[in-house]
Amino acid sequence: MSFELPEISPPFQLNRGVDATPDEDFPIRILQLYRQDCESKYLTSGLSPERTLVWEMMNEWQDQRAAILDKAIAVLKSVKAGFKLV
């Protein structure tokens, strides 16, 4: 039995980095890079049901990570804009 990964769309961008300028936007840039990766999903159409389950679960986790990162980015941007957190 062989193990093959399903296709990922859009493909992950490898060999990229974050502008590491030590300024107040550095943490936001890091989180935005991770958030961009959350757009990549495993394509499950055409897979058998037993193979689909794990990849669909991983896609769901991508969505959950995206939501958490969106909140974190919003918090950092609001702090940068001078809003007080409650």
Secondary structure as the mmCIF struct_conf table of DSSP 4:
data_model
#
loop_
_struct_conf.conf_type_id
_struct_conf.id
_struct_conf.beg_label_comp_id
_struct_conf.beg_label_asym_id
_struct_conf.beg_label_seq_id
_struct_conf.end_label_comp_id
_struct_conf.end_label_asym_id
_struct_conf.end_label_seq_id
HELX_LH_PP_P HELX_LH_PP_P1 LEU A 5 GLU A 7
STRN STRN1 ILE A 8 SER A 9
BEND BEND1 PRO A 10 PRO A 10
HELX_LH_PP_P HELX_LH_PP_P2 PRO A 11 PHE A 12
BEND BEND2 ASN A 15 ASN A 15
BEND BEND3 ASP A 23 ASP A 23
TURN_TY1_P TURN_TY1_P1 GLU A 24 ASP A 25
HELX_RH_AL_P HELX_RH_AL_P1 PHE A 26 ASP A 37
TURN_TY1_P TURN_TY1_P2 CYS A 38 GLU A 39
STRN STRN2 LYS A 41 TYR A 42
TURN_TY1_P TURN_TY1_P3 SER A 45 GLY A 46
BEND BEND4 LEU A 47 LEU A 47
HELX_RH_AL_P HELX_RH_AL_P2 PRO A 49 LYS A 80
TURN_TY1_P TURN_TY1_P4 ALA A 81 GLY A 82
HELX_LH_PP_P HELX_LH_PP_P3 PHE A 83 LEU A 85
#
